[in-house]
Amino acid sequence: MIQNILQQQRIFFKTQQSKDVAFRKIALKRLQQEIIKREDAICDALYADFKKPKFETLAAETQFVLAELKHMLKNIERWASPERVSSSWMNWPSSDYIYKEPFGTVLIIAPWNYPFQLAIAPLIGAVAAGNTVVVKPSEITPNTAALISEIIKAVFKPDHVTVVEGGVEVSQQLLAEKWDYIFFTGSTHVGKIVYESAANHLTPVTLELGGKNPCIVDETASIDLAAKRIVWGKFLNAGQTCIATDYILVHHSVRDKLVEALQQNITNCYGENMEESPDFSRTVSQKHYTGLKEMLKGEEIIFGGKSNDEDNYLSPTLVNEPQLDSKLMAGEIFGPILPIIAYKTEDDIHNYISNYEKPLATYVFSTNKKFQKKIINTYSFGGGAINDTVIQITNKRLPFGGVGQSGIGAYHGKKSFDIFSHHKAIIKKANWFDAPLRYPPYNLPMNMVKKIKHLF
Ligand code: NAD
């Protein structure tokens, strides 16, 4: 079946239809209308999958992709046109261009944590750039996967875009095929499997992966506001956000004040009985839930830690000073558990952060500009924020992606168009003049050849 789909998409791509910008615009507009029409159904599917609050689905899934669609539709003609660049004297007279060419048949593999956004946002870029696409949503959020499949069926012909549902085995079958581009969002572990499969065919990739994101709070920070913004970004989606704070490094002199403010803000957001809060998601599966509870074993819980096995409910939880070699600190937490570690010197910060691979995000709360700059310039990470968390994803003019083990490549806005396009260099040479100097026999004196660098 997979080979059939791929074959059909290759045949369709060869007809050149998907390269027509008007065709791409019609497809994207149909997608836009279908999402608007089904916005409530999308919210229901995500609620069925892990009780995701409607506000969060609207803000971080449907409205997010609708904003991407709007931006793409507004700019697609300009971005798809050959881009003129200055010519070099070497080739005078010429006009020089970058042509944007679709790669061909693209595979998109999505995770479960923002199951709609992370399947559809890359799709927008891939279609806008003129590719055909196969989307594999996550099997862990089956209601959303089924709805994505329905939406895609209603909008696209399968030889242009189609959904293949399934789990790891299906994903592996898809990866065994030769694609022209693979866009993967998920864990670093699976990212390596994807990269290896892609390497067999020299297929280019974007890998949007995870990491252990530090949040540093120094003694000059505005503690109440810091706590409010950390709590929002951490417990949104029940901590299942790739750019959420993983752990806090706080200056020892403001540690107690921060802990108190974090507790207060958690209660302000979710009430005294958090299990009843309509604004707090569930952990996505029993397997993930059990993994999180395992991480809490032997830790000093200073707030929360309440759970309900029947509903995969784990309340917002603060942990005091976990050991570096604990389960909690071994890898990405990806749930509503927030470890708090006090530091005394900048060396302590350095020692902590240096234990981990380059994360997807880093946050610093401080009013000391020198300190802010030092953190941003010293450490390598995908992206981040000063005096806030998570919000770097909301500006379509900023690239979104990791570095090192947190990913390869970035997208959103124009970047989404560009990553799914091969940039083809073309020089259009005039015929009315042909400088003789480059042709053998080479008669140009060597001292002049040594000045050619000025003509490139
Ligand atoms: P995952 O890697 O387990 O799964 C992602 C996708 O890969 C799913 O569609 C799944 O079916 C498929 N898959 C799983 N195992 C596979 C295998 N062995 N071979 C081939 N395919 C396989 O990730 P997840 O649990 O769905 O998502 C959570 C992870 O994703 C976290 O690490 C998080 O940080 C990361 N993430 C990153 C971003 C980002 O934009 N950088 C966004 C969201 C999530």
Boltz pocket constraint, residues with backbone or C-beta under 6 A from the ligand:
constraints:
  - pocket:
      binder: B
      contacts: [[A, 109], [A, 110], [A, 111], [A, 112], [A, 113], [A, 114], [A, 118], [A, 136], [A, 137], [A, 138], [A, 139], [A, 166], [A, 167], [A, 168], [A, 171], [A, 172], [A, 175], [A, 185], [A, 186], [A, 187], [A, 188], [A, 190], [A, 191], [A, 193], [A, 207], [A, 208], [A, 209], [A, 210], [A, 211], [A, 241], [A, 242], [A, 243], [A, 332], [A, 334], [A, 360], [A, 401], [A, 402], [A, 406], [A, 407]]
      max_distance: 6.0
